[in-house]
Amino acid sequence: MKIDRRHASAGFVLWEIMLALIIFVVVAVALTAALQQTLDTSVLLRDESQVRLEMQNLLAEVTSAKLKPGKSEIQTGDGRVRYEREIRLVKAKTARGEVLPDLYEIVIKASWKSAGRDHSGSAALIVYQP
């Protein structure tokens, strides 16, 4: 049985088109996944930067007021990030054994959800306030 060259050539062209289409789809899926990961990373970095700046602002606010030991939740921003403030009295001594009064440790903790995962951060500062 003799095969016509034209039909064999047409089958080969179809095979080439299908292979090219498969390669294109694999590259498109890989590119989409890479772009999604880049976007998630960008959002996470933006959120972390915003949270870090907000924690610094909260520490500055707290140090300007009269400090009282205790724990409290802070409402700020759009509510996506939950902030918690804790003020503790620090019992420190000098090299000579003298107690240092009026030292406070301020800890700000933040927790938020980004890209479907839970994230948290904290900032601390020790302040002398007579």
LOVOTI-332074 format. One record per atom (N, C-alpha, C): residue number from 1; residue in one letter; atom name; x, y, z. Coordinates in steps of 0.2 Angstrom, whole numbers. Layout:
<rs>
{rodo=NUM kolgu=a tivex=CA u=X v=Y w=Z}
...
</rs>
This chain:
<rs>
{rodo=1 kolgu=m tivex=N u=4 v=-6 w=0}
{rodo=1 kolgu=m tivex=CA u=0 v=0 w=0}
{rodo=1 kolgu=m tivex=C u=4 v=6 w=0}
{rodo=2 kolgu=k tivex=N u=3 v=11 w=-4}
{rodo=2 kolgu=k tivex=CA u=7 v=17 w=-5}
{rodo=2 kolgu=k tivex=C u=4 v=22 w=-2}
{rodo=3 kolgu=i tivex=N u=8 v=26 w=3}
{rodo=3 kolgu=i tivex=CA u=5 v=32 w=6}
{rodo=3 kolgu=i tivex=C u=7 v=38 w=2}
{rodo=4 kolgu=d tivex=N u=2 v=42 w=1}
{rodo=4 kolgu=d tivex=CA u=3 v=49 w=-2}
{rodo=4 kolgu=d tivex=C u=7 v=53 w=2}
{rodo=5 kolgu=r tivex=N u=12 v=56 w=-1}
{rodo=5 kolgu=r tivex=CA u=16 v=61 w=3}
{rodo=5 kolgu=r tivex=C u=13 v=67 w=5}
{rodo=6 kolgu=r tivex=N u=8 v=69 w=2}
{rodo=6 kolgu=r tivex=CA u=4 v=75 w=4}
{rodo=6 kolgu=r tivex=C u=0 v=74 w=11}
{rodo=7 kolgu=h tivex=N u=-3 v=68 w=12}
{rodo=7 kolgu=h tivex=CA u=-6 v=66 w=18}
{rodo=7 kolgu=h tivex=C u=-1 v=65 w=24}
{rodo=8 kolgu=a tivex=N u=4 v=62 w=22}
{rodo=8 kolgu=a tivex=CA u=9 v=61 w=28}
{rodo=8 kolgu=a tivex=C u=12 v=68 w=30}
{rodo=9 kolgu=s tivex=N u=13 v=72 w=25}
{rodo=9 kolgu=s tivex=CA u=15 v=79 w=27}
{rodo=9 kolgu=s tivex=C u=10 v=83 w=31}
{rodo=10 kolgu=a tivex=N u=4 v=82 w=29}
{rodo=10 kolgu=a tivex=CA u=-1 v=85 w=33}
{rodo=10 kolgu=a tivex=C u=-2 v=83 w=40}
{rodo=11 kolgu=g tivex=N u=-1 v=76 w=41}
{rodo=11 kolgu=g tivex=CA u=-1 v=73 w=48}
{rodo=11 kolgu=g tivex=C u=5 v=76 w=52}
{rodo=12 kolgu=f tivex=N u=11 v=77 w=49}
{rodo=12 kolgu=f tivex=CA u=17 v=79 w=52}
{rodo=12 kolgu=f tivex=C u=16 v=87 w=54}
{rodo=13 kolgu=v tivex=N u=13 v=91 w=50}
{rodo=13 kolgu=v tivex=CA u=11 v=98 w=52}
{rodo=13 kolgu=v tivex=C u=6 v=98 w=58}
{rodo=14 kolgu=l tivex=N u=1 v=94 w=58}
{rodo=14 kolgu=l tivex=CA u=-3 v=94 w=63}
{rodo=14 kolgu=l tivex=C u=0 v=92 w=70}
{rodo=15 kolgu=w tivex=N u=5 v=87 w=70}
{rodo=15 kolgu=w tivex=CA u=9 v=85 w=75}
{rodo=15 kolgu=w tivex=C u=13 v=91 w=78}
{rodo=16 kolgu=e tivex=N u=16 v=95 w=73}
{rodo=16 kolgu=e tivex=CA u=20 v=101 w=75}
{rodo=16 kolgu=e tivex=C u=16 v=106 w=78}
{rodo=17 kolgu=i tivex=N u=10 v=107 w=76}
{rodo=17 kolgu=i tivex=CA u=6 v=112 w=79}
{rodo=17 kolgu=i tivex=C u=4 v=110 w=86}
{rodo=18 kolgu=m tivex=N u=2 v=104 w=87}
{rodo=18 kolgu=m tivex=CA u=0 v=102 w=93}
{rodo=18 kolgu=m tivex=C u=6 v=102 w=98}
{rodo=19 kolgu=l tivex=N u=12 v=100 w=96}
{rodo=19 kolgu=l tivex=CA u=18 v=101 w=100}
{rodo=19 kolgu=l tivex=C u=19 v=108 w=102}
{rodo=20 kolgu=a tivex=N u=19 v=113 w=97}
{rodo=20 kolgu=a tivex=CA u=20 v=120 w=99}
{rodo=20 kolgu=a tivex=C u=15 v=123 w=103}
{rodo=21 kolgu=l tivex=N u=9 v=120 w=103}
{rodo=21 kolgu=l tivex=CA u=3 v=123 w=107}
{rodo=21 kolgu=l tivex=C u=4 v=120 w=114}
{rodo=22 kolgu=i tivex=N u=7 v=114 w=115}
{rodo=22 kolgu=i tivex=CA u=8 v=111 w=122}
{rodo=22 kolgu=i tivex=C u=14 v=115 w=125}
{rodo=23 kolgu=i tivex=N u=19 v=117 w=121}
{rodo=23 kolgu=i tivex=CA u=25 v=121 w=124}
{rodo=23 kolgu=i tivex=C u=22 v=128 w=126}
{rodo=24 kolgu=f tivex=N u=18 v=131 w=122}
{rodo=24 kolgu=f tivex=CA u=16 v=137 w=123}
{rodo=24 kolgu=f tivex=C u=11 v=137 w=130}
{rodo=25 kolgu=v tivex=N u=7 v=132 w=131}
{rodo=25 kolgu=v tivex=CA u=3 v=132 w=137}
{rodo=25 kolgu=v tivex=C u=7 v=131 w=143}
{rodo=26 kolgu=v tivex=N u=12 v=126 w=142}
{rodo=26 kolgu=v tivex=CA u=17 v=125 w=148}
{rodo=26 kolgu=v tivex=C u=20 v=132 w=150}
{rodo=27 kolgu=v tivex=N u=23 v=135 w=145}
{rodo=27 kolgu=v tivex=CA u=26 v=142 w=146}
{rodo=27 kolgu=v tivex=C u=22 v=147 w=149}
{rodo=28 kolgu=a tivex=N u=15 v=147 w=147}
{rodo=28 kolgu=a tivex=CA u=11 v=152 w=149}
{rodo=28 kolgu=a tivex=C u=9 v=150 w=156}
{rodo=29 kolgu=v tivex=N u=8 v=144 w=158}
{rodo=29 kolgu=v tivex=CA u=6 v=142 w=165}
{rodo=29 kolgu=v tivex=C u=12 v=144 w=170}
{rodo=30 kolgu=a tivex=N u=18 v=142 w=168}
{rodo=30 kolgu=a tivex=CA u=24 v=144 w=172}
{rodo=30 kolgu=a tivex=C u=25 v=152 w=173}
{rodo=31 kolgu=l tivex=N u=24 v=155 w=167}
{rodo=31 kolgu=l tivex=CA u=24 v=163 w=168}
{rodo=31 kolgu=l tivex=C u=19 v=165 w=173}
{rodo=32 kolgu=t tivex=N u=13 v=163 w=172}
{rodo=32 kolgu=t tivex=CA u=7 v=165 w=176}
{rodo=32 kolgu=t tivex=C u=9 v=163 w=184}
{rodo=33 kolgu=a tivex=N u=11 v=157 w=185}
{rodo=33 kolgu=a tivex=CA u=13 v=156 w=192}
{rodo=33 kolgu=a tivex=C u=19 v=160 w=195}
{rodo=34 kolgu=a tivex=N u=24 v=162 w=190}
{rodo=34 kolgu=a tivex=CA u=29 v=166 w=193}
{rodo=34 kolgu=a tivex=C u=26 v=173 w=194}
{rodo=35 kolgu=l tivex=N u=22 v=176 w=190}
{rodo=35 kolgu=l tivex=CA u=19 v=182 w=191}
{rodo=35 kolgu=l tivex=C u=15 v=183 w=197}
{rodo=36 kolgu=q tivex=N u=11 v=177 w=199}
{rodo=36 kolgu=q tivex=CA u=7 v=177 w=205}
{rodo=36 kolgu=q tivex=C u=12 v=177 w=211}
{rodo=37 kolgu=q tivex=N u=17 v=173 w=211}
{rodo=37 kolgu=q tivex=CA u=22 v=173 w=216}
{rodo=37 kolgu=q tivex=C u=25 v=180 w=217}
{rodo=38 kolgu=t tivex=N u=27 v=183 w=212}
{rodo=38 kolgu=t tivex=CA u=30 v=190 w=212}
{rodo=38 kolgu=t tivex=C u=25 v=195 w=215}
{rodo=39 kolgu=l tivex=N u=19 v=194 w=213}
{rodo=39 kolgu=l tivex=CA u=13 v=199 w=216}
{rodo=39 kolgu=l tivex=C u=12 v=197 w=224}
{rodo=40 kolgu=d tivex=N u=12 v=191 w=226}
{rodo=40 kolgu=d tivex=CA u=11 v=189 w=233}
{rodo=40 kolgu=d tivex=C u=17 v=192 w=237}
{rodo=41 kolgu=t tivex=N u=23 v=191 w=234}
{rodo=41 kolgu=t tivex=CA u=29 v=194 w=238}
{rodo=41 kolgu=t tivex=C u=29 v=201 w=238}
{rodo=42 kolgu=s tivex=N u=27 v=205 w=233}
{rodo=42 kolgu=s tivex=CA u=26 v=212 w=233}
{rodo=42 kolgu=s tivex=C u=21 v=214 w=238}
{rodo=43 kolgu=v tivex=N u=16 v=211 w=239}
{rodo=43 kolgu=v tivex=CA u=10 v=213 w=244}
{rodo=43 kolgu=v tivex=C u=13 v=212 w=251}
{rodo=44 kolgu=l tivex=N u=16 v=206 w=252}
{rodo=44 kolgu=l tivex=CA u=19 v=204 w=258}
{rodo=44 kolgu=l tivex=C u=24 v=210 w=260}
{rodo=45 kolgu=l tivex=N u=29 v=211 w=256}
{rodo=45 kolgu=l tivex=CA u=34 v=217 w=258}
{rodo=45 kolgu=l tivex=C u=31 v=223 w=259}
{rodo=46 kolgu=r tivex=N u=26 v=225 w=255}
{rodo=46 kolgu=r tivex=CA u=22 v=231 w=257}
{rodo=46 kolgu=r tivex=C u=19 v=231 w=264}
{rodo=47 kolgu=d tivex=N u=15 v=226 w=265}
{rodo=47 kolgu=d tivex=CA u=12 v=225 w=272}
{rodo=47 kolgu=d tivex=C u=17 v=225 w=277}
{rodo=48 kolgu=e tivex=N u=23 v=222 w=277}
{rodo=48 kolgu=e tivex=CA u=28 v=222 w=282}
{rodo=48 kolgu=e tivex=C u=31 v=229 w=283}
{rodo=49 kolgu=s tivex=N u=32 v=232 w=278}
{rodo=49 kolgu=s tivex=CA u=34 v=239 w=278}
{rodo=49 kolgu=s tivex=C u=29 v=244 w=282}
{rodo=50 kolgu=q tivex=N u=23 v=243 w=280}
{rodo=50 kolgu=q tivex=CA u=18 v=247 w=283}
{rodo=50 kolgu=q tivex=C u=17 v=246 w=290}
{rodo=51 kolgu=v tivex=N u=17 v=239 w=292}
{rodo=51 kolgu=v tivex=CA u=17 v=237 w=299}
{rodo=51 kolgu=v tivex=C u=23 v=240 w=303}
{rodo=52 kolgu=r tivex=N u=29 v=239 w=300}
{rodo=52 kolgu=r tivex=CA u=35 v=241 w=304}
{rodo=52 kolgu=r tivex=C u=34 v=249 w=305}
{rodo=53 kolgu=l tivex=N u=32 v=253 w=300}
{rodo=53 kolgu=l tivex=CA u=31 v=260 w=301}
{rodo=53 kolgu=l tivex=C u=26 v=262 w=306}
{rodo=54 kolgu=e tivex=N u=21 v=258 w=306}
{rodo=54 kolgu=e tivex=CA u=15 v=259 w=311}
{rodo=54 kolgu=e tivex=C u=17 v=257 w=318}
{rodo=55 kolgu=m tivex=N u=21 v=252 w=319}
{rodo=55 kolgu=m tivex=CA u=24 v=250 w=325}
{rodo=55 kolgu=m tivex=C u=29 v=256 w=328}
{rodo=56 kolgu=q tivex=N u=33 v=258 w=324}
{rodo=56 kolgu=q tivex=CA u=37 v=264 w=326}
{rodo=56 kolgu=q tivex=C u=33 v=270 w=328}
{rodo=57 kolgu=n tivex=N u=28 v=272 w=324}
{rodo=57 kolgu=n tivex=CA u=24 v=277 w=326}
{rodo=57 kolgu=n tivex=C u=20 v=276 w=333}
{rodo=58 kolgu=l tivex=N u=18 v=270 w=334}
{rodo=58 kolgu=l tivex=CA u=15 v=268 w=340}
{rodo=58 kolgu=l tivex=C u=19 v=268 w=346}
{rodo=59 kolgu=l tivex=N u=26 v=266 w=345}
{rodo=59 kolgu=l tivex=CA u=31 v=267 w=350}
{rodo=59 kolgu=l tivex=C u=32 v=274 w=352}
{rodo=60 kolgu=a tivex=N u=32 v=278 w=347}
{rodo=60 kolgu=a tivex=CA u=33 v=285 w=348}
{rodo=60 kolgu=a tivex=C u=28 v=288 w=352}
{rodo=61 kolgu=e tivex=N u=21 v=286 w=350}
{rodo=61 kolgu=e tivex=CA u=15 v=289 w=354}
{rodo=61 kolgu=e tivex=C u=15 v=287 w=361}
{rodo=62 kolgu=v tivex=N u=17 v=281 w=362}
{rodo=62 kolgu=v tivex=CA u=17 v=278 w=369}
{rodo=62 kolgu=v tivex=C u=22 v=281 w=374}
{rodo=63 kolgu=t tivex=N u=28 v=282 w=371}
{rodo=63 kolgu=t tivex=CA u=33 v=285 w=375}
{rodo=63 kolgu=t tivex=C u=32 v=293 w=377}
{rodo=64 kolgu=s tivex=N u=27 v=296 w=373}
{rodo=64 kolgu=s tivex=CA u=26 v=303 w=375}
{rodo=64 kolgu=s tivex=C u=21 v=304 w=380}
{rodo=65 kolgu=a tivex=N u=17 v=298 w=382}
{rodo=65 kolgu=a tivex=CA u=12 v=299 w=387}
{rodo=65 kolgu=a tivex=C u=15 v=295 w=394}
{rodo=66 kolgu=k tivex=N u=11 v=296 w=399}
{rodo=66 kolgu=k tivex=CA u=13 v=293 w=406}
{rodo=66 kolgu=k tivex=C u=12 v=286 w=405}
{rodo=67 kolgu=l tivex=N u=17 v=282 w=407}
{rodo=67 kolgu=l tivex=CA u=17 v=275 w=406}
{rodo=67 kolgu=l tivex=C u=14 v=271 w=412}
{rodo=68 kolgu=k tivex=N u=10 v=267 w=411}
{rodo=68 kolgu=k tivex=CA u=7 v=262 w=416}
{rodo=68 kolgu=k tivex=C u=7 v=255 w=414}
{rodo=69 kolgu=p tivex=N u=10 v=251 w=418}
{rodo=69 kolgu=p tivex=CA u=11 v=244 w=416}
{rodo=69 kolgu=p tivex=C u=4 v=241 w=414}
{rodo=70 kolgu=g tivex=N u=4 v=237 w=409}
{rodo=70 kolgu=g tivex=CA u=-2 v=233 w=407}
{rodo=70 kolgu=g tivex=C u=-2 v=231 w=400}
{rodo=71 kolgu=k tivex=N u=-8 v=228 w=398}
{rodo=71 kolgu=k tivex=CA u=-8 v=226 w=391}
{rodo=71 kolgu=k tivex=C u=-15 v=229 w=388}
{rodo=72 kolgu=s tivex=N u=-14 v=231 w=382}
{rodo=72 kolgu=s tivex=CA u=-20 v=233 w=378}
{rodo=72 kolgu=s tivex=C u=-20 v=232 w=371}
{rodo=73 kolgu=e tivex=N u=-26 v=232 w=368}
{rodo=73 kolgu=e tivex=CA u=-26 v=232 w=361}
{rodo=73 kolgu=e tivex=C u=-27 v=239 w=358}
{rodo=74 kolgu=i tivex=N u=-24 v=240 w=352}
{rodo=74 kolgu=i tivex=CA u=-24 v=246 w=349}
{rodo=74 kolgu=i tivex=C u=-27 v=246 w=342}
{rodo=75 kolgu=q tivex=N u=-32 v=251 w=342}
{rodo=75 kolgu=q tivex=CA u=-36 v=251 w=335}
{rodo=75 kolgu=q tivex=C u=-33 v=257 w=331}
{rodo=76 kolgu=t tivex=N u=-30 v=255 w=325}
{rodo=76 kolgu=t tivex=CA u=-27 v=260 w=321}
{rodo=76 kolgu=t tivex=C u=-28 v=257 w=313}
{rodo=77 kolgu=g tivex=N u=-28 v=262 w=309}
{rodo=77 kolgu=g tivex=CA u=-28 v=260 w=302}
{rodo=77 kolgu=g tivex=C u=-35 v=257 w=299}
{rodo=78 kolgu=d tivex=N u=-34 v=253 w=294}
{rodo=78 kolgu=d tivex=CA u=-40 v=250 w=292}
{rodo=78 kolgu=d tivex=C u=-43 v=244 w=295}
{rodo=79 kolgu=g tivex=N u=-40 v=242 w=300}
{rodo=79 kolgu=g tivex=CA u=-42 v=236 w=304}
{rodo=79 kolgu=g tivex=C u=-39 v=229 w=301}
{rodo=80 kolgu=r tivex=N u=-35 v=229 w=296}
{rodo=80 kolgu=r tivex=CA u=-33 v=223 w=294}
{rodo=80 kolgu=r tivex=C u=-27 v=220 w=298}
{rodo=81 kolgu=v tivex=N u=-24 v=225 w=301}
{rodo=81 kolgu=v tivex=CA u=-18 v=223 w=306}
{rodo=81 kolgu=v tivex=C u=-21 v=224 w=313}
{rodo=82 kolgu=r tivex=N u=-19 v=219 w=317}
{rodo=82 kolgu=r tivex=CA u=-21 v=219 w=324}
{rodo=82 kolgu=r tivex=C u=-15 v=221 w=328}
{rodo=83 kolgu=y tivex=N u=-15 v=226 w=332}
{rodo=83 kolgu=y tivex=CA u=-9 v=228 w=336}
{rodo=83 kolgu=y tivex=C u=-11 v=227 w=344}
{rodo=84 kolgu=e tivex=N u=-6 v=225 w=347}
{rodo=84 kolgu=e tivex=CA u=-7 v=224 w=355}
{rodo=84 kolgu=e tivex=C u=-1 v=227 w=358}
{rodo=85 kolgu=r tivex=N u=-2 v=231 w=363}
{rodo=85 kolgu=r tivex=CA u=3 v=235 w=367}
{rodo=85 kolgu=r tivex=C u=4 v=232 w=374}
{rodo=86 kolgu=e tivex=N u=10 v=231 w=376}
{rodo=86 kolgu=e tivex=CA u=11 v=228 w=383}
{rodo=86 kolgu=e tivex=C u=17 v=233 w=386}
{rodo=87 kolgu=i tivex=N u=15 v=235 w=392}
{rodo=87 kolgu=i tivex=CA u=20 v=239 w=395}
{rodo=87 kolgu=i tivex=C u=22 v=236 w=402}
{rodo=88 kolgu=r tivex=N u=29 v=235 w=403}
{rodo=88 kolgu=r tivex=CA u=31 v=231 w=409}
{rodo=88 kolgu=r tivex=C u=36 v=235 w=412}
{rodo=89 kolgu=l tivex=N u=36 v=235 w=419}
{rodo=89 kolgu=l tivex=CA u=41 v=238 w=423}
{rodo=89 kolgu=l tivex=C u=47 v=234 w=423}
{rodo=90 kolgu=v tivex=N u=53 v=237 w=421}
{rodo=90 kolgu=v tivex=CA u=59 v=233 w=421}
{rodo=90 kolgu=v tivex=C u=63 v=234 w=427}
{rodo=91 kolgu=k tivex=N u=65 v=228 w=430}
{rodo=91 kolgu=k tivex=CA u=69 v=229 w=437}
{rodo=91 kolgu=k tivex=C u=76 v=227 w=435}
{rodo=92 kolgu=a tivex=N u=80 v=233 w=434}
{rodo=92 kolgu=a tivex=CA u=87 v=232 w=432}
{rodo=92 kolgu=a tivex=C u=91 v=235 w=438}
{rodo=93 kolgu=k tivex=N u=97 v=233 w=438}
{rodo=93 kolgu=k tivex=CA u=102 v=235 w=443}
{rodo=93 kolgu=k tivex=C u=109 v=238 w=439}
{rodo=94 kolgu=t tivex=N u=112 v=242 w=443}
{rodo=94 kolgu=t tivex=CA u=118 v=245 w=440}
{rodo=94 kolgu=t tivex=C u=124 v=240 w=442}
{rodo=95 kolgu=a tivex=N u=130 v=241 w=440}
{rodo=95 kolgu=a tivex=CA u=135 v=237 w=441}
{rodo=95 kolgu=a tivex=C u=137 v=237 w=449}
{rodo=96 kolgu=r tivex=N u=135 v=242 w=452}
{rodo=96 kolgu=r tivex=CA u=136 v=243 w=459}
{rodo=96 kolgu=r tivex=C u=130 v=240 w=463}
{rodo=97 kolgu=g tivex=N u=125 v=237 w=460}
{rodo=97 kolgu=g tivex=CA u=119 v=234 w=463}
{rodo=97 kolgu=g tivex=C u=114 v=239 w=465}
{rodo=98 kolgu=e tivex=N u=114 v=245 w=462}
{rodo=98 kolgu=e tivex=CA u=109 v=250 w=464}
{rodo=98 kolgu=e tivex=C u=103 v=248 w=459}
{rodo=99 kolgu=v tivex=N u=97 v=248 w=462}
{rodo=99 kolgu=v tivex=CA u=91 v=247 w=457}
{rodo=99 kolgu=v tivex=C u=89 v=254 w=453}
{rodo=100 kolgu=l tivex=N u=88 v=253 w=447}
{rodo=100 kolgu=l tivex=CA u=86 v=258 w=443}
{rodo=100 kolgu=l tivex=C u=79 v=259 w=442}
{rodo=101 kolgu=p tivex=N u=76 v=264 w=445}
{rodo=101 kolgu=p tivex=CA u=69 v=265 w=445}
{rodo=101 kolgu=p tivex=C u=66 v=268 w=439}
{rodo=102 kolgu=d tivex=N u=60 v=267 w=438}
{rodo=102 kolgu=d tivex=CA u=56 v=270 w=432}
{rodo=102 kolgu=d tivex=C u=58 v=268 w=425}
{rodo=103 kolgu=l tivex=N u=60 v=262 w=424}
{rodo=103 kolgu=l tivex=CA u=62 v=259 w=418}
{rodo=103 kolgu=l tivex=C u=56 v=255 w=416}
{rodo=104 kolgu=y tivex=N u=54 v=256 w=409}
{rodo=104 kolgu=y tivex=CA u=48 v=253 w=407}
{rodo=104 kolgu=y tivex=C u=50 v=249 w=400}
{rodo=105 kolgu=e tivex=N u=48 v=243 w=399}
{rodo=105 kolgu=e tivex=CA u=49 v=240 w=392}
{rodo=105 kolgu=e tivex=C u=42 v=241 w=389}
{rodo=106 kolgu=i tivex=N u=42 v=243 w=383}
{rodo=106 kolgu=i tivex=CA u=36 v=244 w=379}
{rodo=106 kolgu=i tivex=C u=37 v=239 w=373}
{rodo=107 kolgu=v tivex=N u=32 v=234 w=372}
{rodo=107 kolgu=v tivex=CA u=32 v=230 w=367}
{rodo=107 kolgu=v tivex=C u=25 v=230 w=363}
{rodo=108 kolgu=i tivex=N u=26 v=231 w=356}
{rodo=108 kolgu=i tivex=CA u=21 v=232 w=352}
{rodo=108 kolgu=i tivex=C u=21 v=226 w=347}
{rodo=109 kolgu=k tivex=N u=15 v=222 w=347}
{rodo=109 kolgu=k tivex=CA u=15 v=216 w=343}
{rodo=109 kolgu=k tivex=C u=9 v=217 w=338}
{rodo=110 kolgu=a tivex=N u=11 v=215 w=332}
{rodo=110 kolgu=a tivex=CA u=6 v=215 w=326}
{rodo=110 kolgu=a tivex=C u=5 v=208 w=323}
{rodo=111 kolgu=s tivex=N u=-1 v=207 w=321}
{rodo=111 kolgu=s tivex=CA u=-3 v=201 w=318}
{rodo=111 kolgu=s tivex=C u=-8 v=203 w=312}
{rodo=112 kolgu=w tivex=N u=-7 v=200 w=306}
{rodo=112 kolgu=w tivex=CA u=-11 v=201 w=300}
{rodo=112 kolgu=w tivex=C u=-11 v=195 w=296}
{rodo=113 kolgu=k tivex=N u=-15 v=195 w=291}
{rodo=113 kolgu=k tivex=CA u=-16 v=189 w=286}
{rodo=113 kolgu=k tivex=C u=-14 v=192 w=279}
{rodo=114 kolgu=s tivex=N u=-10 v=189 w=276}
{rodo=114 kolgu=s tivex=CA u=-8 v=191 w=269}
{rodo=114 kolgu=s tivex=C u=-6 v=185 w=265}
{rodo=115 kolgu=a tivex=N u=-9 v=185 w=259}
{rodo=115 kolgu=a tivex=CA u=-8 v=180 w=254}
{rodo=115 kolgu=a tivex=C u=-10 v=173 w=257}
{rodo=116 kolgu=g tivex=N u=-16 v=173 w=261}
{rodo=116 kolgu=g tivex=CA u=-18 v=167 w=264}
{rodo=116 kolgu=g tivex=C u=-15 v=164 w=270}
{rodo=117 kolgu=r tivex=N u=-9 v=168 w=272}
{rodo=117 kolgu=r tivex=CA u=-5 v=165 w=278}
{rodo=117 kolgu=r tivex=C u=-5 v=170 w=283}
{rodo=118 kolgu=d tivex=N u=-5 v=168 w=290}
{rodo=118 kolgu=d tivex=CA u=-4 v=172 w=295}
{rodo=118 kolgu=d tivex=C u=3 v=175 w=296}
{rodo=119 kolgu=h tivex=N u=4 v=181 w=298}
{rodo=119 kolgu=h tivex=CA u=10 v=184 w=299}
{rodo=119 kolgu=h tivex=C u=10 v=188 w=305}
{rodo=120 kolgu=s tivex=N u=16 v=189 w=308}
{rodo=120 kolgu=s tivex=CA u=16 v=193 w=314}
{rodo=120 kolgu=s tivex=C u=23 v=197 w=315}
{rodo=121 kolgu=g tivex=N u=23 v=202 w=319}
{rodo=121 kolgu=g tivex=CA u=29 v=206 w=320}
{rodo=121 kolgu=g tivex=C u=29 v=209 w=327}
{rodo=122 kolgu=s tivex=N u=35 v=211 w=329}
{rodo=122 kolgu=s tivex=CA u=35 v=215 w=335}
{rodo=122 kolgu=s tivex=C u=40 v=220 w=336}
{rodo=123 kolgu=a tivex=N u=40 v=225 w=340}
{rodo=123 kolgu=a tivex=CA u=45 v=230 w=341}
{rodo=123 kolgu=a tivex=C u=45 v=231 w=349}
{rodo=124 kolgu=a tivex=N u=51 v=232 w=351}
{rodo=124 kolgu=a tivex=CA u=51 v=234 w=358}
{rodo=124 kolgu=a tivex=C u=56 v=239 w=360}
{rodo=125 kolgu=l tivex=N u=55 v=243 w=365}
{rodo=125 kolgu=l tivex=CA u=59 v=248 w=367}
{rodo=125 kolgu=l tivex=C u=59 v=249 w=375}
{rodo=126 kolgu=i tivex=N u=65 v=251 w=378}
{rodo=126 kolgu=i tivex=CA u=65 v=252 w=385}
{rodo=126 kolgu=i tivex=C u=66 v=259 w=386}
{rodo=127 kolgu=v tivex=N u=62 v=262 w=390}
{rodo=127 kolgu=v tivex=CA u=61 v=269 w=391}
{rodo=127 kolgu=v tivex=C u=62 v=271 w=399}
{rodo=128 kolgu=y tivex=N u=66 v=276 w=400}
{rodo=128 kolgu=y tivex=CA u=66 v=279 w=407}
{rodo=128 kolgu=y tivex=C u=61 v=285 w=407}
{rodo=129 kolgu=q tivex=N u=56 v=284 w=412}
{rodo=129 kolgu=q tivex=CA u=52 v=289 w=413}
{rodo=129 kolgu=q tivex=C u=51 v=291 w=420}
{rodo=130 kolgu=p tivex=N u=54 v=296 w=422}
{rodo=130 kolgu=p tivex=CA u=53 v=298 w=430}
{rodo=130 kolgu=p tivex=C u=46 v=300 w=432}
</rs>
